[in-house]
Amino acid sequence: MTDNDILQSLVPLGISFIAYFVVHSLLASLWFKRWVQRKWPGLMPAYRLSYNVLAVILLIPLLWFMHQNPGPLVWQWPGLTGWLMKGLTITAILGFIWSLKSYDNGVFLGITQWRNRHTDSTDPDSLQISTLHRFVRHPWYFFFLVILWTQDLHLAQLVVYSLISLYFVIGSRMEERKLVAHYGETYEEYCRQVPGLIPLPWKWLSKTKANQLMQSAVNHHEKPD
C-alpha cells in the first residue's frame, strides 16, 4: 500500500470518527434531550435505550473499516515490556468488569427508564461514589485508555485511539457540566478532590468523605426549587 493509499483510507476514517463523536455528544446533551422532551415527550422513556443501541450500530462499521485498513505497524512493545502490557490489558478488562457493580446498569442501558416510563430529560439516578470513583472520576474511561495504549499500534489505530482519547477528555468535561448542574457544589467539591481520567497517588477521597458527598447530593436534590 502506497503512502497515498494510506492517506486516502485514514482521512475518511478520521472524519468518520469525529462525526460519530459529534453526533454522540449532541444526542447526549441536556439541551437536545430537553428539546426532544418538549417536541415528543412520548419518546423519552425509550430515549436512553435507543441512544445506546444507535451508538453501537454506528460504531461497528467504523471499527470494521479500521481493522480492514490498519496501515503500517508504527509501534510494537518489545520483549518483556510486551508481556507487561498484555498483563495491564487483562487487568484493565477485569477492572472494567468489576466496576460494573458500581453502576446502576439498568439506568445506564436505559432499561429502567423504559420500564418505569420515565419522561424526564435527566436520568433517574443518584450520585454514587464507589471505591473506584474515590480514586478517579471516570473509571471506565481510565480502563479503556489503558486497554487502547497497551496494544501494538498500526497507523490507523494510532489515529483512531488518539481521537478517542481526545474525545474522552472533551466528553468527560461535557458530562461533568451536566453533573454540576444536577448536583451543584457537591459535585464541584468532588471534582476538586478526585482526578478525572488518570488516578494520582496523592489525590483521592476517603470513604467517610465520599459518604458525606453522596449525602450532600441527596440533600441538594431534595431541596425545593
C-alpha positions in Angstrom: 0.0 0.0 0.0 1.4 3.4 -1.0 1.5 6.5 1.2 -1.3 7.9 -0.9 -3.4 4.9 -0.4 -2.8 5.0 3.4 -3.8 8.7 3.4 -6.9 8.1 1.4 -8.0 5.5 4.0 -7.0 7.4 7.1 -8.7 10.8 6.2 -12.3 9.4 5.8 -11.7 7.1 8.8 -10.7 10.1 11.0 -13.5 12.3 9.7 -16.0 9.5 10.3 -14.9 9.0 13.9 -15.0 12.8 14.5 -18.6 12.9 13.0 -19.5 9.9 15.3 -18.2 11.8 18.4 -20.1 14.9 17.4 -23.4 13.0 16.9 -22.8 11.1 20.1 -22.3 14.2 22.2 -25.2 16.0 20.6 -27.6 13.2 21.4 -26.3 13.1 25.0 -26.5 16.8 25.6 -29.1 18.0 28.1 -30.4 20.8 25.8 -31.1 18.3 22.9 -32.9 15.9 25.3 -35.0 18.7 26.6 -35.8 19.7 23.0 -37.0 16.1 22.3 -38.9 16.2 25.6 -40.8 19.3 24.5 -41.5 18.1 21.0 -42.1 14.4 21.5 -42.5 13.6 25.2 -43.7 10.1 24.4 -40.2 9.2 23.1 -38.4 9.9 26.4 -38.9 6.5 28.1 -37.0 4.9 25.2 -34.5 7.7 24.7 -31.6 6.3 26.6 -32.1 2.8 25.3 -32.3 4.0 21.7 -29.3 6.2 22.3 -27.2 3.2 23.4 -28.4 1.0 20.5 -27.7 3.7 18.0 -24.2 4.3 19.4 -23.3 0.6 19.0 -24.8 0.3 15.5 -22.9 3.4 14.2 -19.6 2.3 15.8 -19.5 -1.2 14.3 -18.7 -0.2 10.7 -16.1 2.3 11.8 -14.2 -0.3 13.8 -14.6 -2.8 10.9 -13.1 -0.3 8.5 -10.2 0.5 10.9 -9.3 -3.2 11.1 -9.7 -3.7 7.4 -7.3 -0.8 6.7 -4.7 -0.9 9.5 -1.8 0.7 7.7 1.8 0.0 8.6 2.9 -1.0 12.1 4.2 2.1 13.9 4.7 0.8 17.4 5.4 -2.6 19.0 6.1 -3.2 22.6 9.4 -5.0 22.8 10.3 -8.2 24.8 9.2 -8.4 28.4 7.6 -5.0 28.1 5.1 -6.5 25.7 4.1 -9.1 28.2 3.8 -6.4 30.8 1.4 -4.5 28.5 -0.6 -7.7 28.0 -0.9 -8.0 31.7 -2.1 -4.4 32.0 -4.6 -5.0 29.3 -6.0 -8.1 31.1 -6.0 -6.2 34.4 -7.9 -3.3 32.8 -10.5 -5.6 31.4 -11.0 -7.3 34.7 -11.2 -3.9 36.4 -13.9 -2.8 34.0 -15.9 -6.0 34.6 -15.5 -5.5 38.4 -16.6 -1.8 38.1 -19.9 -2.8 36.6 -21.3 -3.5 40.1 -20.6 0.2 40.9 -23.2 1.4 38.4 -26.9 1.2 38.1 -26.7 -0.7 34.8 -30.4 -0.6 34.3 -30.3 3.2 34.2 -27.1 3.3 32.2 -28.6 1.0 29.5 -32.0 2.7 29.6 -34.0 -0.3 30.6 -35.1 1.3 33.9 -36.4 4.4 32.1 -38.3 2.2 29.6 -39.9 0.0 32.3 -40.9 2.9 34.5 -42.0 5.1 31.6 -39.5 7.8 32.7 -40.2 11.0 30.8 -37.7 13.5 32.3 -34.7 14.7 30.4 -32.4 13.7 33.2 -31.8 10.0 34.2 -33.3 8.7 37.4 -30.1 8.1 39.3 -28.2 9.5 42.3 -24.6 10.4 42.9 -22.7 7.1 43.6 -19.1 7.3 44.7 -17.9 3.7 44.6 -14.4 2.5 45.7 -13.1 3.2 42.2 -14.7 6.6 42.0 -12.8 7.6 45.1 -9.6 7.4 43.0 -10.7 8.5 39.6 -13.9 10.3 38.4 -14.3 8.2 35.2 -13.1 4.6 35.9 -14.5 3.3 32.6 -12.6 5.9 30.6 -9.4 5.1 32.5 -9.7 1.4 31.9 -10.4 1.9 28.2 -7.4 4.2 27.9 -5.2 1.5 29.4 -6.6 -1.1 27.0 -6.0 1.2 24.0 -2.5 2.3 24.7 -1.1 -1.1 25.8 -1.5 -2.5 22.3 0.9 -2.7 19.4 -0.3 0.0 17.1 -0.8 0.2 13.4 -1.2 3.7 11.9 -5.0 3.6 11.7 -5.2 2.5 15.4 -2.8 5.3 16.4 -5.0 7.9 14.7 -8.3 6.5 16.0 -7.0 5.9 19.5 -5.7 9.4 19.7 -9.1 10.7 18.6 -10.8 8.5 21.2 -8.5 9.7 23.9 -9.2 13.4 23.0 -12.9 12.6 23.0 -12.7 11.1 26.5 -11.1 14.4 27.7 -13.7 16.6 26.0 -16.6 14.3 26.6 -15.8 13.9 30.3 -15.8 17.7 30.7 -19.2 17.9 28.9 -20.6 15.2 31.0 -19.4 16.8 34.2 -21.1 20.1 33.3 -24.4 18.2 33.4 -23.5 16.7 36.7 -22.6 20.1 38.2 -25.9 21.4 37.0 -27.6 18.5 38.7 -25.7 18.2 41.9 -24.3 21.7 42.3 -21.4 22.5 44.7 -21.3 18.9 45.8 -20.0 17.6 42.5 -17.7 20.6 42.2 -16.1 19.6 45.5 -15.8 16.0 44.3 -14.0 17.2 41.2 -11.6 19.2 43.2 -10.6 16.2 45.3 -10.5 13.4 42.7 -8.7 13.3 39.3 -10.7 13.0 36.2 -9.1 10.3 33.9 -5.8 9.2 35.4 -5.6 8.2 39.1 -3.0 10.1 41.1 -1.5 8.5 44.2 -1.7 11.8 46.2 -5.2 12.7 45.2 -8.1 10.5 46.4 -11.2 10.5 48.5 -11.6 8.8 51.9 -14.7 6.5 52.3 -16.0 8.9 55.0 -15.7 11.9 52.8 -17.3 10.0 49.9 -20.3 9.2 52.0 -20.6 12.8 53.1 -20.6 14.0 49.5 -23.3 11.4 48.5 -25.5 12.5 51.3 -24.9 16.1 50.4 -26.0 15.3 46.8 -29.2 13.7 48.2 -29.9 16.9 50.2 -29.2 19.1 47.2 -31.5 17.1 45.0 -34.3 17.1 47.6 -34.2 20.9 48.1 -37.4 22.6 46.7 -36.8 24.8 43.7 
